[in-house]
Every structure is written in structure tokens, then in C-alpha cells.
Amino acid sequence: MSLTHTEQQFLAAQRHGRLATIGLAGGPQVKPVGFTYNTELGTIDIAGHFMASSTKYRNVRANPKVAFVVDDVPFEAIDGVRFLEIRGLAETVTGPVPPDSDLSGDLIRIHPRRVLAYNIDPDRPGLLTRNIQS
């Protein structure tokens, strides 16, 4: 398992995240995306409309290093800020078109290698970081 139960719960409560890829010219590109956590593989799966023709998809094919961030602010104060940053390697995957969906069958699959979590575990507030062995 790549993400802890608490990290998985935090992701399940969120609808959108931000995916950072490295552009073909070497600069960063950040895009808001929808996602799911693939419990079977321990990956973050990002699907979309016409995914295979997107810049982020081409970026991942050229350079698999990515960062993915999900955050929220349940109440206004420094203690109210929470985020989960997942750094890792991504791959492009082509699968069947999901039934009853307007999404393509193409997706970006992130394999977590480093996790930075801030205030997502009420029993351990503050910043927690760890590496994930592949």
C-alpha cells in the first residue's frame, strides 16, 4: 500500500487536485484535474476528456516526473489548512472507455514515491513527510 488509510480518506473527501508536469521546454505546467485513488494498484489515476491529446499527457510521456496536490481549508486559520502532496513517476495508460461516461479511456497514472501531508491526521498535526519504496 502506498498511501496510509488517513491519506486515502483525505483523498476520498476531495473532488479536485492539481497536477504539475514538466513541459517539453523544461518549465512547469500545473492543471486542475479530477482523480481517483486506485486502491488495487496504490496509484492516483487522472482521467479526462480527450486526455491523449492534452499537453499534460504529452508532458508525462516525455518526462514522467510529476507532483500532485490536493488541499482544503475547513476553517480559517493556519491550523485550518490541510494538504497532501504526492511526488512520483507517472505513466500514460490506455484502457477501455468507461461506460456511461464522456471521459476517454486514456489516463495518467501516478506511482507515489514521496508524500508530504499537512494537518490531515488529527492525531498528528503539522507536516509529515515520507518516502515510499517501489
N, C-alpha and C positions, 0 to 999 in steps of 0.2 A: 504494500500500500504506500503510495507516495505522499498523500495528504492525510493529516490526522482527522479524527472524527469531528473535532471542533472546526477545523478548516473547511471540511466538506459541508458542515452545517452552515457556516457563514456563506459559502458559495451558493448553496441551495436557496438561501434567502434573498439573493441578488438576481437581478434580471440582465444587467449590462455590465460590461467591463471595457477596458481599453487595452488594445494590442499594440505593442511597439515592435516594429520590424526595422531592419536596416535596408535602406533604399539602394537601388543599383548604383547611385553616385556616392554611396558611403554615408549618407546622412540618415537621421532617424525619421521614421514615419509613425504616427500614432493615430489610431482609428477607434471609435467606439464600435463595439461588437456585441452580439448575443453569444451565449456559450452554454455548454452543458459540461458537467463533470462526468467522465466515463469511469464508473466505479470498477468495471471489469479490467480496464487497462491502466487505471490510475492517471489518466490524461485529461487535459482540458480540450474539448472539441468545439471548434468555431465553424459554424455553417453560415451560409448567406445566399443571397440572390446572385446568380451569375458569378459565383466565387472564383472559378478558374480564370476568369478574365480580369480579376481585381489586381490592383497594384500590390496589395499585401500578400496575395497568393504568389505572385511573381517574385516578390522580395524573399519570401520563405524558400522558394525553390533555389534562389541564388545564394542565400545565406540563412541557415537555419536558426541562428541565434535570435531569441525573442525575449520580451518581457510582457507580462500580462498583469494588470492591476484591477482590482475590484475594491471599491471603498464606499463608505457611507458615513453620515453624521447623524446618529439617532438623537442627539441633543447638543445644543450649542455650548461648547467648552472644549478645551484641549482634550479632556478625558472622553468627550463625545465622539471624537474622530476615530474611525476604525478602517484598517485596510489590510489587504492581503496582496502581496506582490509575489509573483511566481516567475522566476527566470528559468529558461531552459532551452531545449532544442525542439524545433517544430518540423513537421513533415507535412507534405500535401498528400491527401488521400482522396481517391475517387471511389465512390460506392454507389449503391442504388439511390434513386431519387426517393425521398421519404414519401409515403402515401399521404394523401390529403394535405400536402404542403406545397407552398410555392418556392421552397428552398431548393437549391441544386443538390446533387449528390456529392459534390466536391466539398471538402472541408480542410481546415488547418488543424492539426493535432499537436498539442504541446506536451512534451515529456518533461515534467518538472525536474530541475536539478538544484535549485536554491529557492528557499521560501523565506520571506520576510513578512511577519504578521505583527500588526499593531492593535492592541486592545480588543482582539477578537475573542480571547478567552478570559471571562470574568475572574477566574481563579488565578490568572497570571497576567495582569495588566502590563502595558508597556510594550516595548519592542522585543520580539523573539525572532531569532534567525537560525536557520539550519540548512545543511546540505543534504541532498537526497542521493544516495548511492544508486547507480543504474544497474 
